[in-house]
Amino acid sequence: MVCAIGCGMSRKILAVDDSPSIRQMVQLTLTGGGYEVVSAVDGNDGLAKARATRADLVLTDLNMPGLNGIALIREIRKLPNYVGVPVLFLSTESDAALKQEAKAAGATGWIVKPFRQDQLLAAVKKVLGT
Protein backbone atom coordinates (compact mmCIF):
# COMPACT_ATOMS: atom_id res chain seq x y z
CA MET A 1 0.00 0.00 0.00
CA VAL A 2 1.23 3.46 -0.88
CA CYS A 3 1.24 5.81 2.06
CA ALA A 4 0.39 9.46 1.49
CA ILE A 5 0.82 12.29 3.99
CA GLY A 6 -1.23 11.67 7.12
CA CYS A 7 -1.19 7.90 6.66
CA GLY A 8 -2.57 6.03 9.62
CA MET A 9 -4.98 8.90 10.11
CA SER A 10 -7.31 7.69 7.37
CA ARG A 11 -10.98 8.05 8.11
CA LYS A 12 -13.17 4.96 7.93
CA ILE A 13 -16.27 4.97 5.75
CA LEU A 14 -19.01 2.36 5.86
CA ALA A 15 -20.41 2.03 2.33
CA VAL A 16 -23.72 0.15 2.03
CA ASP A 17 -25.11 -0.72 -1.41
CA ASP A 18 -26.69 -3.84 -2.88
CA SER A 19 -25.16 -3.17 -6.31
CA PRO A 20 -21.70 -4.77 -6.71
CA SER A 21 -20.73 -2.26 -9.41
CA ILE A 22 -21.69 0.74 -7.25
CA ARG A 23 -19.85 -0.74 -4.23
CA GLN A 24 -16.76 -1.19 -6.40
CA MET A 25 -16.98 2.36 -7.77
CA VAL A 26 -17.46 3.83 -4.27
CA GLN A 27 -14.58 1.72 -2.91
CA LEU A 28 -12.20 2.77 -5.71
CA THR A 29 -13.17 6.43 -5.41
CA LEU A 30 -12.83 6.60 -1.64
CA THR A 31 -9.68 4.51 -1.26
CA GLY A 32 -8.20 6.65 -4.05
CA GLY A 33 -9.07 9.65 -1.90
CA GLY A 34 -7.18 8.15 1.04
CA TYR A 35 -10.11 6.73 2.99
CA GLU A 36 -10.49 3.27 4.49
CA VAL A 37 -13.69 1.63 3.23
CA VAL A 38 -15.80 -1.07 4.86
CA SER A 39 -18.35 -2.36 2.34
CA ALA A 40 -21.72 -3.90 3.13
CA VAL A 41 -23.98 -5.71 0.64
CA ASP A 42 -27.33 -4.52 2.08
CA GLY A 43 -28.93 -2.78 5.05
CA ASN A 44 -28.75 -5.80 7.38
CA ASP A 45 -25.07 -6.33 6.56
CA GLY A 46 -24.49 -2.59 6.99
CA LEU A 47 -26.08 -2.59 10.44
CA ALA A 48 -24.05 -5.66 11.49
CA LYS A 49 -20.85 -3.93 10.35
CA ALA A 50 -21.86 -0.67 12.06
CA ARG A 51 -22.30 -2.60 15.31
CA ALA A 52 -18.91 -4.29 14.86
CA THR A 53 -16.83 -1.24 13.95
CA ARG A 54 -17.16 2.51 14.25
CA ALA A 55 -16.99 4.43 10.99
CA ASP A 56 -16.42 8.19 10.61
CA LEU A 57 -19.07 8.33 7.89
CA VAL A 58 -21.85 6.10 6.58
CA LEU A 59 -22.69 6.13 2.88
CA THR A 60 -25.86 4.21 2.07
CA ASP A 61 -28.13 3.37 -0.83
CA LEU A 62 -31.88 3.84 -0.33
CA ASN A 63 -33.49 0.91 -2.15
CA MET A 64 -32.03 -2.37 -0.85
CA PRO A 65 -33.47 -5.76 0.08
CA GLY A 66 -34.06 -6.35 3.79
CA LEU A 67 -33.37 -3.10 5.59
CA ASN A 68 -33.66 -0.11 3.24
CA GLY A 69 -31.47 2.98 3.65
CA ILE A 70 -33.94 4.94 5.77
CA ALA A 71 -34.52 1.99 8.14
CA LEU A 72 -30.74 1.51 8.31
CA ILE A 73 -30.20 5.14 9.29
CA ARG A 74 -32.86 4.88 12.01
CA GLU A 75 -31.07 1.80 13.43
CA ILE A 76 -27.60 3.37 13.17
CA ARG A 77 -28.86 6.49 14.96
CA LYS A 78 -29.71 4.26 17.97
CA LEU A 79 -26.10 3.09 18.30
CA PRO A 80 -24.07 5.01 20.93
CA ASN A 81 -20.95 4.79 18.71
CA TYR A 82 -22.71 6.63 15.91
CA VAL A 83 -23.83 9.77 17.73
CA GLY A 84 -22.81 12.67 15.50
CA VAL A 85 -21.53 10.43 12.68
CA PRO A 86 -22.61 11.88 9.31
CA VAL A 87 -24.71 9.74 6.97
CA LEU A 88 -24.86 10.38 3.23
CA PHE A 89 -27.49 8.88 0.99
CA LEU A 90 -26.36 7.65 -2.40
CA SER A 91 -29.48 7.03 -4.46
CA THR A 92 -31.06 7.18 -7.90
CA GLU A 93 -34.08 8.74 -6.15
CA SER A 94 -34.26 12.52 -5.99
CA ASP A 95 -37.81 12.91 -4.65
CA ALA A 96 -38.20 15.80 -2.17
CA ALA A 97 -40.50 13.80 0.13
CA LEU A 98 -37.96 10.96 0.29
CA LYS A 99 -35.16 13.44 1.05
CA GLN A 100 -37.31 14.86 3.86
CA GLU A 101 -37.95 11.38 5.26
CA ALA A 102 -34.23 10.58 5.07
CA LYS A 103 -33.38 13.85 6.82
CA ALA A 104 -35.94 13.10 9.54
CA ALA A 105 -34.34 9.66 10.00
CA GLY A 106 -30.95 11.35 10.51
CA ALA A 107 -29.35 11.64 7.05
CA THR A 108 -26.80 14.44 6.69
CA GLY A 109 -26.89 14.74 2.90
CA TRP A 110 -27.91 13.23 -0.42
CA ILE A 111 -25.92 12.32 -3.53
CA VAL A 112 -27.83 11.31 -6.65
CA LYS A 113 -26.55 8.34 -8.68
CA PRO A 114 -24.89 8.12 -11.07
CA PHE A 115 -22.35 10.20 -9.19
CA ARG A 116 -19.12 11.75 -10.40
CA GLN A 117 -16.06 10.68 -8.44
CA ASP A 118 -15.00 14.27 -7.69
CA GLN A 119 -18.54 15.05 -6.53
CA LEU A 120 -18.53 12.09 -4.11
CA LEU A 121 -15.10 13.00 -2.71
CA ALA A 122 -16.13 16.66 -2.30
CA ALA A 123 -19.29 15.64 -0.39
CA VAL A 124 -17.31 13.25 1.84
CA LYS A 125 -14.68 15.91 2.59
CA LYS A 126 -17.40 18.44 3.36
CA VAL A 127 -19.27 16.27 5.90
CA LEU A 128 -16.07 14.97 7.49
CA GLY A 129 -14.63 18.48 7.68
CA THR A 130 -11.34 17.36 6.07
C-alpha positions in Angstrom: 0.0 0.0 0.0 1.2 3.5 -0.9 1.2 5.8 2.1 0.4 9.5 1.5 0.8 12.3 4.0 -1.2 11.7 7.1 -1.2 7.9 6.7 -2.6 6.0 9.6 -5.0 8.9 10.1 -7.3 7.7 7.4 -11.0 8.1 8.1 -13.2 5.0 7.9 -16.3 5.0 5.7 -19.0 2.4 5.9 -20.4 2.0 2.3 -23.7 0.1 2.0 -25.1 -0.7 -1.4 -26.7 -3.8 -2.9 -25.2 -3.2 -6.3 -21.7 -4.8 -6.7 -20.7 -2.3 -9.4 -21.7 0.7 -7.3 -19.8 -0.7 -4.2 -16.8 -1.2 -6.4 -17.0 2.4 -7.8 -17.5 3.8 -4.3 -14.6 1.7 -2.9 -12.2 2.8 -5.7 -13.2 6.4 -5.4 -12.8 6.6 -1.6 -9.7 4.5 -1.3 -8.2 6.6 -4.1 -9.1 9.7 -1.9 -7.2 8.2 1.0 -10.1 6.7 3.0 -10.5 3.3 4.5 -13.7 1.6 3.2 -15.8 -1.1 4.9 -18.3 -2.4 2.3 -21.7 -3.9 3.1 -24.0 -5.7 0.6 -27.3 -4.5 2.1 -28.9 -2.8 5.1 -28.8 -5.8 7.4 -25.1 -6.3 6.6 -24.5 -2.6 7.0 -26.1 -2.6 10.4 -24.0 -5.7 11.5 -20.8 -3.9 10.3 -21.9 -0.7 12.1 -22.3 -2.6 15.3 -18.9 -4.3 14.9 -16.8 -1.2 14.0 -17.2 2.5 14.2 -17.0 4.4 11.0 -16.4 8.2 10.6 -19.1 8.3 7.9 -21.9 6.1 6.6 -22.7 6.1 2.9 -25.9 4.2 2.1 -28.1 3.4 -0.8 -31.9 3.8 -0.3 -33.5 0.9 -2.1 -32.0 -2.4 -0.8 -33.5 -5.8 0.1 -34.1 -6.3 3.8 -33.4 -3.1 5.6 -33.7 -0.1 3.2 -31.5 3.0 3.6 -33.9 4.9 5.8 -34.5 2.0 8.1 -30.7 1.5 8.3 -30.2 5.1 9.3 -32.9 4.9 12.0 -31.1 1.8 13.4 -27.6 3.4 13.2 -28.9 6.5 15.0 -29.7 4.3 18.0 -26.1 3.1 18.3 -24.1 5.0 20.9 -20.9 4.8 18.7 -22.7 6.6 15.9 -23.8 9.8 17.7 -22.8 12.7 15.5 -21.5 10.4 12.7 -22.6 11.9 9.3 -24.7 9.7 7.0 -24.9 10.4 3.2 -27.5 8.9 1.0 -26.4 7.6 -2.4 -29.5 7.0 -4.5 -31.1 7.2 -7.9 -34.1 8.7 -6.1 -34.3 12.5 -6.0 -37.8 12.9 -4.7 -38.2 15.8 -2.2 -40.5 13.8 0.1 -38.0 11.0 0.3 -35.2 13.4 1.0 -37.3 14.9 3.9 -37.9 11.4 5.3 -34.2 10.6 5.1 -33.4 13.8 6.8 -35.9 13.1 9.5 -34.3 9.7 10.0 -31.0 11.3 10.5 -29.3 11.6 7.1 -26.8 14.4 6.7 -26.9 14.7 2.9 -27.9 13.2 -0.4 -25.9 12.3 -3.5 -27.8 11.3 -6.7 -26.5 8.3 -8.7 -24.9 8.1 -11.1 -22.4 10.2 -9.2 -19.1 11.8 -10.4 -16.1 10.7 -8.4 -15.0 14.3 -7.7 -18.5 15.0 -6.5 -18.5 12.1 -4.1 -15.1 13.0 -2.7 -16.1 16.7 -2.3 -19.3 15.6 -0.4 -17.3 13.2 1.8 -14.7 15.9 2.6 -17.4 18.4 3.4 -19.3 16.3 5.9 -16.1 15.0 7.5 -14.6 18.5 7.7 -11.3 17.4 6.1 
